[in-house]
Amino acid sequence: MREIDFELRGDFIPLDALLKATGLAESGGRAKAMVGEALVQVDGHTELRKTCKLRAGQRVTVADAQIRLHAAAPA
């Protein structure tokens, strides 16, 4: 399984935006379709909310990739 580390720029990122930002979805529309088709899991549970807020410490799994979300390093 491919591991992707993603650093948040704020407190959260919407699920569809994360899929697009990591390149797992080629567009926002495809990202929303992937969620709607129940292809995405958040912390081990299928997630159907396209814009659910993801925060540091959560894990998102899509096909053969897992994204780990991290808080931005303090400046």
PDB file of N, CA, C, O and CB in Angstrom:
ATOM      1  N   MET A   1       0.843  -1.183   0.000  1.00  0.00           N
ATOM      2  CA  MET A   1       0.000   0.000   0.000  1.00  0.00           C
ATOM      3  C   MET A   1       0.891   1.251   0.000  1.00  0.00           C
ATOM      4  O   MET A   1       1.861   1.336   0.753  1.00  0.00           O
ATOM      5  CB  MET A   1      -0.961  -0.005   1.229  1.00  0.00           C
ATOM      6  N   ARG A   2       0.553   2.189  -0.834  1.00  0.00           N
ATOM      7  CA  ARG A   2       1.302   3.447  -0.933  1.00  0.00           C
ATOM      8  C   ARG A   2       0.898   4.373   0.212  1.00  0.00           C
ATOM      9  O   ARG A   2      -0.288   4.598   0.450  1.00  0.00           O
ATOM     10  CB  ARG A   2       1.053   4.136  -2.308  1.00  0.00           C
ATOM     11  N   GLU A   3       1.893   4.906   0.914  1.00  0.00           N
ATOM     12  CA  GLU A   3       1.666   5.829   2.034  1.00  0.00           C
ATOM     13  C   GLU A   3       1.921   7.261   1.562  1.00  0.00           C
ATOM     14  O   GLU A   3       2.946   7.542   0.940  1.00  0.00           O
ATOM     15  CB  GLU A   3       2.587   5.475   3.251  1.00  0.00           C
ATOM     16  N   ILE A   4       0.992   8.158   1.858  1.00  0.00           N
ATOM     17  CA  ILE A   4       1.130   9.568   1.508  1.00  0.00           C
ATOM     18  C   ILE A   4       0.993  10.380   2.787  1.00  0.00           C
ATOM     19  O   ILE A   4      -0.004  10.260   3.499  1.00  0.00           O
ATOM     20  CB  ILE A   4       0.065  10.005   0.439  1.00  0.00           C
ATOM     21  N   ASP A   5       1.994  11.206   3.082  1.00  0.00           N
ATOM     22  CA  ASP A   5       1.912  12.126   4.219  1.00  0.00           C
ATOM     23  C   ASP A   5       1.447  13.473   3.695  1.00  0.00           C
ATOM     24  O   ASP A   5       2.008  13.996   2.732  1.00  0.00           O
ATOM     25  CB  ASP A   5       3.289  12.254   4.963  1.00  0.00           C
ATOM     26  N   PHE A   6       0.425  14.038   4.325  1.00  0.00           N
ATOM     27  CA  PHE A   6      -0.131  15.317   3.883  1.00  0.00           C
ATOM     28  C   PHE A   6      -0.142  16.286   5.054  1.00  0.00           C
ATOM     29  O   PHE A   6      -0.715  16.000   6.106  1.00  0.00           O
ATOM     30  CB  PHE A   6      -1.563  15.137   3.304  1.00  0.00           C
ATOM     31  N   GLU A   7       0.492  17.429   4.863  1.00  0.00           N
ATOM     32  CA  GLU A   7       0.551  18.452   5.914  1.00  0.00           C
ATOM     33  C   GLU A   7      -0.568  19.462   5.696  1.00  0.00           C
ATOM     34  O   GLU A   7      -0.671  20.072   4.632  1.00  0.00           O
ATOM     35  CB  GLU A   7       1.937  19.166   5.927  1.00  0.00           C
ATOM     36  N   LEU A   8      -1.397  19.628   6.707  1.00  0.00           N
ATOM     37  CA  LEU A   8      -2.497  20.584   6.639  1.00  0.00           C
ATOM     38  C   LEU A   8      -1.973  22.018   6.710  1.00  0.00           C
ATOM     39  O   LEU A   8      -1.006  22.299   7.419  1.00  0.00           O
ATOM     40  CB  LEU A   8      -3.501  20.327   7.774  1.00  0.00           C
ATOM     41  N   ARG A   9      -2.611  22.911   5.979  1.00  0.00           N
ATOM     42  CA  ARG A   9      -2.247  24.333   6.037  1.00  0.00           C
ATOM     43  C   ARG A   9      -3.100  25.082   7.048  1.00  0.00           C
ATOM     44  O   ARG A   9      -2.726  26.163   7.502  1.00  0.00           O
ATOM     45  CB  ARG A   9      -2.391  24.980   4.658  1.00  0.00           C
ATOM     46  N   GLY A  10      -4.241  24.514   7.399  1.00  0.00           N
ATOM     47  CA  GLY A  10      -5.147  25.107   8.377  1.00  0.00           C
ATOM     48  C   GLY A  10      -5.573  24.040   9.368  1.00  0.00           C
ATOM     49  O   GLY A  10      -4.855  23.066   9.595  1.00  0.00           O
ATOM     50  N   ASP A  11      -6.735  24.230   9.949  1.00  0.00           N
ATOM     51  CA  ASP A  11      -7.241  23.263  10.929  1.00  0.00           C
ATOM     52  C   ASP A  11      -7.798  22.002  10.272  1.00  0.00           C
ATOM     53  O   ASP A  11      -7.790  20.929  10.875  1.00  0.00           O
ATOM     54  CB  ASP A  11      -8.318  23.907  11.783  1.00  0.00           C
ATOM     55  N   PHE A  12      -8.287  22.132   9.027  1.00  0.00           N
ATOM     56  CA  PHE A  12      -8.911  20.986   8.359  1.00  0.00           C
ATOM     57  C   PHE A  12      -8.823  21.164   6.846  1.00  0.00           C
ATOM     58  O   PHE A  12      -8.462  22.226   6.338  1.00  0.00           O
ATOM     59  CB  PHE A  12     -10.393  20.823   8.804  1.00  0.00           C
ATOM     60  N   ILE A  13      -9.170  20.073   6.142  1.00  0.00           N
ATOM     61  CA  ILE A  13      -9.310  20.102   4.683  1.00  0.00           C
ATOM     62  C   ILE A  13     -10.530  19.250   4.336  1.00  0.00           C
ATOM     63  O   ILE A  13     -10.707  18.177   4.912  1.00  0.00           O
ATOM     64  CB  ILE A  13      -8.000  19.571   3.952  1.00  0.00           C
ATOM     65  N   PRO A  14     -11.375  19.702   3.409  1.00  0.00           N
ATOM     66  CA  PRO A  14     -12.507  18.873   2.985  1.00  0.00           C
ATOM     67  C   PRO A  14     -12.003  17.624   2.252  1.00  0.00           C
ATOM     68  O   PRO A  14     -10.975  17.666   1.576  1.00  0.00           O
ATOM     69  CB  PRO A  14     -13.470  19.686   2.073  1.00  0.00           C
ATOM     70  N   LEU A  15     -12.722  16.535   2.389  1.00  0.00           N
ATOM     71  CA  LEU A  15     -12.311  15.261   1.808  1.00  0.00           C
ATOM     72  C   LEU A  15     -12.091  15.357   0.299  1.00  0.00           C
ATOM     73  O   LEU A  15     -11.072  14.882  -0.202  1.00  0.00           O
ATOM     74  CB  LEU A  15     -13.350  14.198   2.107  1.00  0.00           C
ATOM     75  N   ASP A  16     -13.014  15.955  -0.424  1.00  0.00           N
ATOM     76  CA  ASP A  16     -12.855  16.029  -1.878  1.00  0.00           C
ATOM     77  C   ASP A  16     -11.619  16.844  -2.261  1.00  0.00           C
ATOM     78  O   ASP A  16     -10.938  16.503  -3.228  1.00  0.00           O
ATOM     79  CB  ASP A  16     -14.107  16.641  -2.519  1.00  0.00           C
ATOM     80  N   ALA A  17     -11.321  17.903  -1.528  1.00  0.00           N
ATOM     81  CA  ALA A  17     -10.136  18.715  -1.802  1.00  0.00           C
ATOM     82  C   ALA A  17      -8.855  17.926  -1.524  1.00  0.00           C
ATOM     83  O   ALA A  17      -7.865  18.082  -2.238  1.00  0.00           O
ATOM     84  CB  ALA A  17     -10.162  19.999  -0.958  1.00  0.00           C
ATOM     85  N   LEU A  18      -8.868  17.086  -0.496  1.00  0.00           N
ATOM     86  CA  LEU A  18      -7.702  16.262  -0.175  1.00  0.00           C
ATOM     87  C   LEU A  18      -7.407  15.273  -1.300  1.00  0.00           C
ATOM     88  O   LEU A  18      -6.254  15.100  -1.695  1.00  0.00           O
ATOM     89  CB  LEU A  18      -7.925  15.509   1.144  1.00  0.00           C
ATOM     90  N   LEU A  19      -8.444  14.631  -1.808  1.00  0.00           N
ATOM     91  CA  LEU A  19      -8.255  13.657  -2.885  1.00  0.00           C
ATOM     92  C   LEU A  19      -7.657  14.327  -4.117  1.00  0.00           C
ATOM     93  O   LEU A  19      -6.795  13.750  -4.780  1.00  0.00           O
ATOM     94  CB  LEU A  19      -9.592  12.982  -3.244  1.00  0.00           C
ATOM     95  N   LYS A  20      -8.103  15.524  -4.422  1.00  0.00           N
ATOM     96  CA  LYS A  20      -7.562  16.263  -5.566  1.00  0.00           C
ATOM     97  C   LYS A  20      -6.132  16.731  -5.279  1.00  0.00           C
ATOM     98  O   LYS A  20      -5.264  16.620  -6.144  1.00  0.00           O
ATOM     99  CB  LYS A  20      -8.462  17.474  -5.903  1.00  0.00           C
ATOM    100  N   ALA A  21      -5.879  17.250  -4.079  1.00  0.00           N
ATOM    101  CA  ALA A  21      -4.551  17.773  -3.726  1.00  0.00           C
ATOM    102  C   ALA A  21      -3.476  16.689  -3.724  1.00  0.00           C
ATOM    103  O   ALA A  21      -2.315  16.974  -4.017  1.00  0.00           O
ATOM    104  CB  ALA A  21      -4.601  18.436  -2.360  1.00  0.00           C
ATOM    105  N   THR A  22      -3.841  15.472  -3.403  1.00  0.00           N
ATOM    106  CA  THR A  22      -2.869  14.381  -3.362  1.00  0.00           C
ATOM    107  C   THR A  22      -2.730  13.677  -4.709  1.00  0.00           C
ATOM    108  O   THR A  22      -1.888  12.793  -4.861  1.00  0.00           O
ATOM    109  CB  THR A  22      -3.266  13.374  -2.301  1.00  0.00           C
ATOM    110  N   GLY A  23      -3.541  14.059  -5.679  1.00  0.00           N
ATOM    111  CA  GLY A  23      -3.468  13.456  -7.000  1.00  0.00           C
ATOM    112  C   GLY A  23      -4.200  12.132  -7.132  1.00  0.00           C
ATOM    113  O   GLY A  23      -4.099  11.470  -8.165  1.00  0.00           O
ATOM    114  N   LEU A  24      -4.938  11.736  -6.098  1.00  0.00           N
ATOM    115  CA  LEU A  24      -5.693  10.486  -6.182  1.00  0.00           C
ATOM    116  C   LEU A  24      -6.951  10.646  -7.028  1.00  0.00           C
ATOM    117  O   LEU A  24      -7.517   9.664  -7.507  1.00  0.00           O
ATOM    118  CB  LEU A  24      -6.065  10.001  -4.784  1.00  0.00           C
ATOM    119  N   ALA A  25      -7.383  11.894  -7.208  1.00  0.00           N
ATOM    120  CA  ALA A  25      -8.494  12.219  -8.105  1.00  0.00           C
ATOM    121  C   ALA A  25      -7.997  13.297  -9.056  1.00  0.00           C
ATOM    122  O   ALA A  25      -7.366  14.262  -8.626  1.00  0.00           O
ATOM    123  CB  ALA A  25      -9.777  12.696  -7.309  1.00  0.00           C
ATOM    124  N   GLU A  26      -8.275  13.141 -10.340  1.00  0.00           N
ATOM    125  CA  GLU A  26      -7.775  14.092 -11.322  1.00  0.00           C
ATOM    126  C   GLU A  26      -8.559  15.401 -11.352  1.00  0.00           C
ATOM    127  O   GLU A  26      -8.104  16.382 -11.941  1.00  0.00           O
ATOM    128  CB  GLU A  26      -7.799  13.467 -12.679  1.00  0.00           C
ATOM    129  N   SER A  27      -9.735  15.422 -10.720  1.00  0.00           N
ATOM    130  CA  SER A  27     -10.533  16.649 -10.660  1.00  0.00           C
ATOM    131  C   SER A  27     -11.421  16.614  -9.426  1.00  0.00           C
ATOM    132  O   SER A  27     -11.587  15.575  -8.787  1.00  0.00           O
ATOM    133  CB  SER A  27     -11.390  16.821 -11.945  1.00  0.00           C
ATOM    134  N   GLY A  28     -11.985  17.763  -9.108  1.00  0.00           N
ATOM    135  CA  GLY A  28     -12.908  17.830  -7.974  1.00  0.00           C
ATOM    136  C   GLY A  28     -14.154  16.991  -8.218  1.00  0.00           C
ATOM    137  O   GLY A  28     -14.688  16.368  -7.300  1.00  0.00           O
ATOM    138  N   GLY A  29     -14.606  16.983  -9.461  1.00  0.00           N
ATOM    139  CA  GLY A  29     -15.780  16.174  -9.798  1.00  0.00           C
ATOM    140  C   GLY A  29     -15.510  14.694  -9.624  1.00  0.00           C
ATOM    141  O   GLY A  29     -16.362  13.958  -9.126  1.00  0.00           O
ATOM    142  N   ARG A  30     -14.329  14.253 -10.031  1.00  0.00           N
ATOM    143  CA  ARG A  30     -13.968  12.835  -9.855  1.00  0.00           C
ATOM    144  C   ARG A  30     -13.835  12.507  -8.379  1.00  0.00           C
ATOM    145  O   ARG A  30     -14.230  11.422  -7.951  1.00  0.00           O
ATOM    146  CB  ARG A  30     -12.648  12.504 -10.595  1.00  0.00           C
ATOM    147  N   ALA A  31     -13.285  13.426  -7.592  1.00  0.00           N
ATOM    148  CA  ALA A  31     -13.145  13.205  -6.145  1.00  0.00           C
ATOM    149  C   ALA A  31     -14.524  13.010  -5.511  1.00  0.00           C
ATOM    150  O   ALA A  31     -14.707  12.103  -4.699  1.00  0.00           O
ATOM    151  CB  ALA A  31     -12.403  14.398  -5.473  1.00  0.00           C
ATOM    152  N   LYS A  32     -15.483  13.844  -5.870  1.00  0.00           N
ATOM    153  CA  LYS A  32     -16.840  13.723  -5.331  1.00  0.00           C
ATOM    154  C   LYS A  32     -17.483  12.416  -5.773  1.00  0.00           C
ATOM    155  O   LYS A  32     -18.200  11.777  -5.003  1.00  0.00           O
ATOM    156  CB  LYS A  32     -17.705  14.912  -5.775  1.00  0.00           C
ATOM    157  N   ALA A  33     -17.222  12.023  -7.014  1.00  0.00           N
ATOM    158  CA  ALA A  33     -17.769  10.753  -7.507  1.00  0.00           C
ATOM    159  C   ALA A  33     -17.177   9.575  -6.739  1.00  0.00           C
ATOM    160  O   ALA A  33     -17.898   8.638  -6.395  1.00  0.00           O
ATOM    161  CB  ALA A  33     -17.492  10.593  -9.016  1.00  0.00           C
ATOM    162  N   MET A  34     -15.884   9.613  -6.468  1.00  0.00           N
ATOM    163  CA  MET A  34     -15.242   8.528  -5.722  1.00  0.00           C
ATOM    164  C   MET A  34     -15.871   8.371  -4.337  1.00  0.00           C
ATOM    165  O   MET A  34     -16.112   7.253  -3.881  1.00  0.00           O
ATOM    166  CB  MET A  34     -13.731   8.789  -5.591  1.00  0.00           C
ATOM    167  N   VAL A  35     -16.131   9.486  -3.679  1.00  0.00           N
ATOM    168  CA  VAL A  35     -16.764   9.437  -2.353  1.00  0.00           C
ATOM    169  C   VAL A  35     -18.185   8.902  -2.498  1.00  0.00           C
ATOM    170  O   VAL A  35     -18.605   8.041  -1.725  1.00  0.00           O
ATOM    171  CB  VAL A  35     -16.773  10.850  -1.678  1.00  0.00           C
ATOM    172  N   GLY A  36     -18.925   9.405  -3.481  1.00  0.00           N
ATOM    173  CA  GLY A  36     -20.298   8.959  -3.701  1.00  0.00           C
ATOM    174  C   GLY A  36     -20.404   7.486  -4.039  1.00  0.00           C
ATOM    175  O   GLY A  36     -21.418   6.851  -3.751  1.00  0.00           O
ATOM    176  N   GLU A  37     -19.361   6.937  -4.650  1.00  0.00           N
ATOM    177  CA  GLU A  37     -19.337   5.516  -5.013  1.00  0.00           C
ATOM    178  C   GLU A  37     -18.818   4.634  -3.869  1.00  0.00           C
ATOM    179  O   GLU A  37     -18.593   3.439  -4.061  1.00  0.00           O
ATOM    180  CB  GLU A  37     -18.470   5.310  -6.256  1.00  0.00           C
ATOM    181  N   ALA A  38     -18.628   5.218  -2.686  1.00  0.00           N
ATOM    182  CA  ALA A  38     -18.176   4.492  -1.484  1.00  0.00           C
ATOM    183  C   ALA A  38     -16.796   3.872  -1.676  1.00  0.00           C
ATOM    184  O   ALA A  38     -16.541   2.764  -1.204  1.00  0.00           O
ATOM    185  CB  ALA A  38     -19.180   3.399  -1.119  1.00  0.00           C
ATOM    186  N   LEU A  39     -15.897   4.590  -2.373  1.00  0.00           N
ATOM    187  CA  LEU A  39     -14.542   4.090  -2.608  1.00  0.00           C
ATOM    188  C   LEU A  39     -13.533   4.623  -1.599  1.00  0.00           C
ATOM    189  O   LEU A  39     -12.352   4.281  -1.661  1.00  0.00           O
ATOM    190  CB  LEU A  39     -14.097   4.451  -4.002  1.00  0.00           C
ATOM    191  N   VAL A  40     -13.994   5.463  -0.668  1.00  0.00           N
ATOM    192  CA  VAL A  40     -13.089   6.155   0.251  1.00  0.00           C
ATOM    193  C   VAL A  40     -13.434   5.796   1.696  1.00  0.00           C
ATOM    194  O   VAL A  40     -14.601   5.765   2.087  1.00  0.00           O
ATOM    195  CB  VAL A  40     -13.164   7.690   0.043  1.00  0.00           C
ATOM    196  N   GLN A  41     -12.385   5.524   2.480  1.00  0.00           N
ATOM    197  CA  GLN A  41     -12.570   5.259   3.907  1.00  0.00           C
ATOM    198  C   GLN A  41     -11.792   6.291   4.710  1.00  0.00           C
ATOM    199  O   GLN A  41     -10.680   6.675   4.349  1.00  0.00           O
ATOM    200  CB  GLN A  41     -12.113   3.815   4.275  1.00  0.00           C
ATOM    201  N   VAL A  42     -12.401   6.731   5.807  1.00  0.00           N
ATOM    202  CA  VAL A  42     -11.742   7.633   6.749  1.00  0.00           C
ATOM    203  C   VAL A  42     -11.671   6.906   8.078  1.00  0.00           C
ATOM    204  O   VAL A  42     -12.696   6.521   8.640  1.00  0.00           O
ATOM    205  CB  VAL A  42     -12.504   9.011   6.881  1.00  0.00           C
ATOM    206  N   ASP A  43     -10.471   6.721   8.572  1.00  0.00           N
ATOM    207  CA  ASP A  43     -10.243   6.004   9.834  1.00  0.00           C
ATOM    208  C   ASP A  43     -10.927   4.637   9.846  1.00  0.00           C
ATOM    209  O   ASP A  43     -11.477   4.214  10.863  1.00  0.00           O
ATOM    210  CB  ASP A  43     -10.743   6.840  11.011  1.00  0.00           C
ATOM    211  N   GLY A  44     -10.885   3.955   8.698  1.00  0.00           N
ATOM    212  CA  GLY A  44     -11.403   2.599   8.616  1.00  0.00           C
ATOM    213  C   GLY A  44     -12.881   2.470   8.340  1.00  0.00           C
ATOM    214  O   GLY A  44     -13.392   1.352   8.271  1.00  0.00           O
ATOM    215  N   HIS A  45     -13.596   3.591   8.176  1.00  0.00           N
ATOM    216  CA  HIS A  45     -15.039   3.565   7.928  1.00  0.00           C
ATOM    217  C   HIS A  45     -15.339   4.230   6.593  1.00  0.00           C
ATOM    218  O   HIS A  45     -14.771   5.275   6.275  1.00  0.00           O
ATOM    219  CB  HIS A  45     -15.812   4.269   9.073  1.00  0.00           C
ATOM    220  N   THR A  46     -16.230   3.630   5.812  1.00  0.00           N
ATOM    221  CA  THR A  46     -16.622   4.222   4.532  1.00  0.00           C
ATOM    222  C   THR A  46     -17.228   5.591   4.784  1.00  0.00           C
ATOM    223  O   THR A  46     -18.097   5.754   5.641  1.00  0.00           O
ATOM    224  CB  THR A  46     -17.625   3.309   3.772  1.00  0.00           C
ATOM    225  N   GLU A  47     -16.754   6.583   4.018  1.00  0.00           N
ATOM    226  CA  GLU A  47     -17.219   7.960   4.180  1.00  0.00           C
ATOM    227  C   GLU A  47     -17.993   8.372   2.930  1.00  0.00           C
ATOM    228  O   GLU A  47     -17.481   8.272   1.815  1.00  0.00           O
ATOM    229  CB  GLU A  47     -16.023   8.932   4.439  1.00  0.00           C
ATOM    230  N   LEU A  48     -19.223   8.835   3.122  1.00  0.00           N
ATOM    231  CA  LEU A  48     -20.072   9.248   2.017  1.00  0.00           C
ATOM    232  C   LEU A  48     -20.297  10.758   1.962  1.00  0.00           C
ATOM    233  O   LEU A  48     -20.957  11.253   1.048  1.00  0.00           O
ATOM    234  CB  LEU A  48     -21.393   8.550   2.111  1.00  0.00           C
ATOM    235  N   ARG A  49     -19.756  11.488   2.927  1.00  0.00           N
ATOM    236  CA  ARG A  49     -19.887  12.952   2.915  1.00  0.00           C
ATOM    237  C   ARG A  49     -18.722  13.524   2.113  1.00  0.00           C
ATOM    238  O   ARG A  49     -17.567  13.424   2.529  1.00  0.00           O
ATOM    239  CB  ARG A  49     -19.912  13.544   4.379  1.00  0.00           C
ATOM    240  N   LYS A  50     -19.020  14.107   0.993  1.00  0.00           N
ATOM    241  CA  LYS A  50     -17.992  14.572   0.062  1.00  0.00           C
ATOM    242  C   LYS A  50     -17.096  15.659   0.642  1.00  0.00           C
ATOM    243  O   LYS A  50     -15.909  15.725   0.320  1.00  0.00           O
ATOM    244  CB  LYS A  50     -18.639  15.084  -1.189  1.00  0.00           C
ATOM    245  N   THR A  51     -17.650  16.496   1.483  1.00  0.00           N
ATOM    246  CA  THR A  51     -16.876  17.621   2.024  1.00  0.00           C
ATOM    247  C   THR A  51     -16.660  17.498   3.529  1.00  0.00           C
ATOM    248  O   THR A  51     -16.522  18.509   4.217  1.00  0.00           O
ATOM    249  CB  THR A  51     -17.578  18.936   1.716  1.00  0.00           C
ATOM    250  N   CYS A  52     -16.629  16.271   4.046  1.00  0.00           N
ATOM    251  CA  CYS A  52     -16.398  16.121   5.480  1.00  0.00           C
ATOM    252  C   CYS A  52     -15.034  16.732   5.832  1.00  0.00           C
ATOM    253  O   CYS A  52     -14.086  16.648   5.052  1.00  0.00           O
ATOM    254  CB  CYS A  52     -16.464  14.613   5.903  1.00  0.00           C
ATOM    255  N   LYS A  53     -14.955  17.331   6.993  1.00  0.00           N
ATOM    256  CA  LYS A  53     -13.734  18.010   7.427  1.00  0.00           C
ATOM    257  C   LYS A  53     -12.757  17.003   8.017  1.00  0.00           C
ATOM    258  O   LYS A  53     -13.082  16.289   8.966  1.00  0.00           O
ATOM    259  CB  LYS A  53     -14.057  19.114   8.458  1.00  0.00           C
ATOM    260  N   LEU A  54     -11.565  16.953   7.451  1.00  0.00           N
ATOM    261  CA  LEU A  54     -10.527  16.057   7.932  1.00  0.00           C
ATOM    262  C   LEU A  54      -9.497  16.854   8.711  1.00  0.00           C
ATOM    263  O   LEU A  54      -9.118  17.955   8.311  1.00  0.00           O
ATOM    264  CB  LEU A  54      -9.864  15.299   6.765  1.00  0.00           C
ATOM    265  N   ARG A  55      -9.050  16.297   9.818  1.00  0.00           N
ATOM    266  CA  ARG A  55      -8.113  16.985  10.698  1.00  0.00           C
ATOM    267  C   ARG A  55      -6.856  16.141  10.903  1.00  0.00           C
ATOM    268  O   ARG A  55      -6.812  14.966  10.539  1.00  0.00           O
ATOM    269  CB  ARG A  55      -8.775  17.299  12.052  1.00  0.00           C
ATOM    270  N   ALA A  56      -5.854  16.755  11.482  1.00  0.00           N
ATOM    271  CA  ALA A  56      -4.586  16.075  11.758  1.00  0.00           C
ATOM    272  C   ALA A  56      -4.843  14.806  12.573  1.00  0.00           C
ATOM    273  O   ALA A  56      -5.675  14.790  13.480  1.00  0.00           O
ATOM    274  CB  ALA A  56      -3.608  17.018  12.514  1.00  0.00           C
ATOM    275  N   GLY A  57      -4.118  13.754  12.232  1.00  0.00           N
ATOM    276  CA  GLY A  57      -4.249  12.484  12.937  1.00  0.00           C
ATOM    277  C   GLY A  57      -5.163  11.496  12.248  1.00  0.00           C
ATOM    278  O   GLY A  57      -5.149  10.310  12.576  1.00  0.00           O
ATOM    279  N   GLN A  58      -5.957  11.958  11.301  1.00  0.00           N
ATOM    280  CA  GLN A  58      -6.864  11.053  10.607  1.00  0.00           C
ATOM    281  C   GLN A  58      -6.149  10.382   9.437  1.00  0.00           C
ATOM    282  O   GLN A  58      -5.130  10.866   8.943  1.00  0.00           O
ATOM    283  CB  GLN A  58      -8.111  11.809  10.113  1.00  0.00           C
ATOM    284  N   ARG A  59      -6.717   9.246   9.007  1.00  0.00           N
ATOM    285  CA  ARG A  59      -6.176   8.492   7.873  1.00  0.00           C
ATOM    286  C   ARG A  59      -7.285   8.272   6.857  1.00  0.00           C
ATOM    287  O   ARG A  59      -8.418   7.938   7.205  1.00  0.00           O
ATOM    288  CB  ARG A  59      -5.569   7.129   8.336  1.00  0.00           C
ATOM    289  N   VAL A  60      -6.931   8.466   5.601  1.00  0.00           N
ATOM    290  CA  VAL A  60      -7.876   8.279   4.499  1.00  0.00           C
ATOM    291  C   VAL A  60      -7.317   7.178   3.601  1.00  0.00           C
ATOM    292  O   VAL A  60      -6.145   7.215   3.225  1.00  0.00           O
ATOM    293  CB  VAL A  60      -8.104   9.623   3.690  1.00  0.00           C
ATOM    294  N   THR A  61      -8.147   6.206   3.260  1.00  0.00           N
ATOM    295  CA  THR A  61      -7.731   5.096   2.411  1.00  0.00           C
ATOM    296  C   THR A  61      -8.553   5.100   1.131  1.00  0.00           C
ATOM    297  O   THR A  61      -9.781   5.167   1.163  1.00  0.00           O
ATOM    298  CB  THR A  61      -7.879   3.746   3.151  1.00  0.00           C
ATOM    299  N   VAL A  62      -7.849   5.026   0.001  1.00  0.00           N
ATOM    300  CA  VAL A  62      -8.484   4.940  -1.318  1.00  0.00           C
ATOM    301  C   VAL A  62      -7.704   3.901  -2.109  1.00  0.00           C
ATOM    302  O   VAL A  62      -6.505   4.058  -2.339  1.00  0.00           O
ATOM    303  CB  VAL A  62      -8.506   6.346  -2.064  1.00  0.00           C
ATOM    304  N   ALA A  63      -8.379   2.848  -2.521  1.00  0.00           N
ATOM    305  CA  ALA A  63      -7.753   1.779  -3.316  1.00  0.00           C
ATOM    306  C   ALA A  63      -6.465   1.314  -2.640  1.00  0.00           C
ATOM    307  O   ALA A  63      -6.515   0.763  -1.540  1.00  0.00           O
ATOM    308  CB  ALA A  63      -7.455   2.266  -4.767  1.00  0.00           C
ATOM    309  N   ASP A  64      -5.321   1.526  -3.275  1.00  0.00           N
ATOM    310  CA  ASP A  64      -4.050   1.042  -2.741  1.00  0.00           C
ATOM    311  C   ASP A  64      -3.232   2.153  -2.082  1.00  0.00           C
ATOM    312  O   ASP A  64      -2.019   2.010  -1.928  1.00  0.00           O
ATOM    313  CB  ASP A  64      -3.239   0.400  -3.849  1.00  0.00           C
ATOM    314  N   ALA A  65      -3.871   3.251  -1.692  1.00  0.00           N
ATOM    315  CA  ALA A  65      -3.153   4.374  -1.076  1.00  0.00           C
ATOM    316  C   ALA A  65      -3.772   4.754   0.263  1.00  0.00           C
ATOM    317  O   ALA A  65      -4.988   4.695   0.445  1.00  0.00           O
ATOM    318  CB  ALA A  65      -3.151   5.589  -2.013  1.00  0.00           C
ATOM    319  N   GLN A  66      -2.912   5.142   1.188  1.00  0.00           N
ATOM    320  CA  GLN A  66      -3.371   5.626   2.485  1.00  0.00           C
ATOM    321  C   GLN A  66      -2.724   6.985   2.744  1.00  0.00           C
ATOM    322  O   GLN A  66      -1.506   7.140   2.647  1.00  0.00           O
ATOM    323  CB  GLN A  66      -3.026   4.606   3.628  1.00  0.00           C
ATOM    324  N   ILE A  67      -3.560   7.961   3.074  1.00  0.00           N
ATOM    325  CA  ILE A  67      -3.093   9.315   3.349  1.00  0.00           C
ATOM    326  C   ILE A  67      -3.125   9.535   4.857  1.00  0.00           C
ATOM    327  O   ILE A  67      -4.133   9.280   5.514  1.00  0.00           O
ATOM    328  CB  ILE A  67      -3.967  10.380   2.604  1.00  0.00           C
ATOM    329  N   ARG A  68      -1.991  10.019   5.399  1.00  0.00           N
ATOM    330  CA  ARG A  68      -1.917  10.381   6.824  1.00  0.00           C
ATOM    331  C   ARG A  68      -1.857  11.888   6.907  1.00  0.00           C
ATOM    332  O   ARG A  68      -0.992  12.517   6.297  1.00  0.00           O
ATOM    333  CB  ARG A  68      -0.673   9.727   7.536  1.00  0.00           C
ATOM    334  N   LEU A  69      -2.774  12.472   7.661  1.00  0.00           N
ATOM    335  CA  LEU A  69      -2.826  13.924   7.795  1.00  0.00           C
ATOM    336  C   LEU A  69      -2.034  14.379   9.011  1.00  0.00           C
ATOM    337  O   LEU A  69      -2.146  13.801  10.092  1.00  0.00           O
ATOM    338  CB  LEU A  69      -4.278  14.405   7.899  1.00  0.00           C
ATOM    339  N   HIS A  70      -1.230  15.424   8.822  1.00  0.00           N
ATOM    340  CA  HIS A  70      -0.406  15.971   9.884  1.00  0.00           C
ATOM    341  C   HIS A  70      -0.662  17.468  10.018  1.00  0.00           C
ATOM    342  O   HIS A  70      -0.971  18.142   9.036  1.00  0.00           O
ATOM    343  CB  HIS A  70       1.083  15.695   9.615  1.00  0.00           C
ATOM    344  N   ALA A  71      -0.532  17.976  11.224  1.00  0.00           N
ATOM    345  CA  ALA A  71      -0.616  19.418  11.442  1.00  0.00           C
ATOM    346  C   ALA A  71       0.626  20.081  10.885  1.00  0.00           C
ATOM    347  O   ALA A  71       1.701  19.482  10.858  1.00  0.00           O
ATOM    348  CB  ALA A  71      -0.782  19.749  12.943  1.00  0.00           C
ATOM    349  N   ALA A  72       0.480  21.304  10.447  1.00  0.00           N
ATOM    350  CA  ALA A  72       1.619  22.053   9.939  1.00  0.00           C
ATOM    351  C   ALA A  72       2.612  22.281  11.077  1.00  0.00           C
ATOM    352  O   ALA A  72       2.223  22.460  12.232  1.00  0.00           O
ATOM    353  CB  ALA A  72       1.165  23.405   9.317  1.00  0.00           C
ATOM    354  N   ALA A  73       3.900  22.271  10.732  1.00  0.00           N
ATOM    355  CA  ALA A  73       4.935  22.522  11.736  1.00  0.00           C
ATOM    356  C   ALA A  73       4.851  23.987  12.179  1.00  0.00           C
ATOM    357  O   ALA A  73       4.618  24.870  11.353  1.00  0.00           O
ATOM    358  CB  ALA A  73       6.362  22.188  11.171  1.00  0.00           C
ATOM    359  N   PRO A  74       5.040  24.247  13.470  1.00  0.00           N
ATOM    360  CA  PRO A  74       4.974  25.642  13.935  1.00  0.00           C
ATOM    361  C   PRO A  74       6.075  26.479  13.277  1.00  0.00           C
ATOM    362  O   PRO A  74       7.184  26.009  13.023  1.00  0.00           O
ATOM    363  CB  PRO A  74       5.102  25.708  15.482  1.00  0.00           C
ATOM    364  N   ALA A  75       5.718  27.731  13.016  1.00  0.00           N
ATOM    365  CA  ALA A  75       6.675  28.623  12.338  1.00  0.00           C
ATOM    366  C   ALA A  75       7.752  29.118  13.285  1.00  0.00           C
ATOM    367  O   ALA A  75       8.633  29.875  12.877  1.00  0.00           O
ATOM    368  CB  ALA A  75       5.948  29.818  11.725  1.00  0.00           C
TER     369      ALA A  75
END
